[in-house]
Amino acid sequence: MYLHELLDSDSIVMSLESKTKDDVLEEMVDVLDSTGKIGGSETVLKAIVDRERIMTTGIGNGVAVPHCKTSAVDRLVAALGISREGIDFQAPDGQPAHLIFILVAEENNPGPHVRALARLAKLLSSKGVRDALLAARSPEDLLHIVKEKEQDI
């Protein structure tokens, strides 16, 4: 399973409107809902917010990976949002998140969820990859970058 297979141009927001973590979580869940990837945006939003309360998903270096498991999906789904201004996700390094990947997994199949988190961590550990994603001009460019860079991990 590759990250680029979880994303499509409709699930990528090149310029998030939200300014706060709560608002960006809602905006990203709305993206998943509008693309038909989830069944029940309220259920997913609650699961994401509950997970975020346990421990922040801001991982540092300008990246956040909000994620949850819920019965509102029957497979792993994802979306990506870019915040030019940055969103405070209380990352360990204190830096705002500019790349926000949201992952929503089915409750009883943790394998794909864990593998996707590991792939994201590897992919986004590279400053070059992060910079390339932020410089992408369209969802299609961004997908191409993810697909190309994933081959290296």
N, C-alpha and C positions, 0 to 999 in steps of 0.2 A: 504494500500500500504506500502510495506516494502522496505528498501534500498537494501537489498540483492536481491530483485526481479529485481532491476534496473541494477544490475551488473552481469557480467559473466567473466569467466577467460580471454576472449579475450579483455575485456575492462578495464583490470587492468595492469598497468605497474609497475613492482616491482622495477625498477631502471631507473628513468627518465634520459635522456641524457642532457636535457636543463639546462642552468645555469642562465637564466634571466626569468623574468616574461613573457615578450612577447614571448620568445621562448617556454616556457612551455605551454602557452595558445595554441600556434600553434601545439605543439606536442600532446597535449590532444585532440584537435579538429581532428587532423589526426587519432588518435586512434578511435574516434567515427565514422569518415568517413570510415576507413578501416574495421570496423565491420558492416557497413551498417546501422548504427543507425541514421544517418542524411542524408539529401539530399541537398548537397551544402555546402562544407566545407568553402568556401569563405564567404558565407552569415552568417554562424554560427560564424566564427572567427571575422567578423566585429561586430556582435551583442555582443559577449563576450568582445571584446576590448572596444566597446562603453560603455558597462555596467561598466567595470573596471575603465573607466575614470570618471564616475559619483562619484564613491566611491570604495575604495579598498575592495576586498573580502577576504583579509587576516583577519581572525577573532581572531588570537592569539593562543598561546599554540602550535605553530607549524602547524597550520591548515589554509588552504585557501579553499574557496568554490566559485570559479568562476561560474557564472550562467547567463542565459539570457533567453529571450522568443523570438521565431522566427518562421516564417512560414516554415522553413526548416525541421521541425519535425511534426509528427502527434500525438505524445505522449511524455511524459517525458522520457528522456534518461540520462544515467550517465556513467561516467568513473572515475577511481581512479588512481592516479600516486603517487609514492613515490620518494622523492628526498633525498638521503642520505646526501648530502651536505647542502641542504636547499635552498630555493628560496626567495628572498626578495619580499614580497607582501605588504610592508608598513603596517604591522599589528600594531594595537594600542600598543602592548607590545614590538614592535621592534624586535621580534624574527622571524627568517626565517621560511617559511612553509616547512614541510617535507611530510605532507599528503595533497594532492591536489585533492579534489573531484570536478568534473565539472558536472553541471546539465544544460540541455538544455530542455526548455519547449515550448509547443505550445503557440502561442500568445493569444488565446481566451479562455484558460482554466487554470486560475491561481491556482485553488485549489490543484492539485497534487504537483505543484511546491512549494507552500507555506508549505504544509505538509512535503515534503521531506526536505526542509530547516530546519524546526522545528525538525524533527527526527535527522538530522545530528547534529544540535546544541546540542541536548540532548545526543546523543551517544558519541560525541567527547568531551563533557565536562568532561569526566572521563579520568584522566591521565592513569589509568590502561588499558582502551580501546585503547588509543593512543599508549601506549607502546606495547601492544599486536599486534596492526596492524603493527607497525614498525618492530616488531620481526618476523612477518610471513615470512615463507620461500618460499611460492608459492602463486599464485593467488587462488588456491583452499583452502589453509590454511586461507588466508585472508577472503575469502567468508564465510568460516565456522565461523570465529571469528565475523564477522558482523552479521551473522544470529543468533548466540548464544547470543551475547550481546544485540541485538535488542529486544530480549524477555524480557529483564529487564527494558525497557523503555516504 
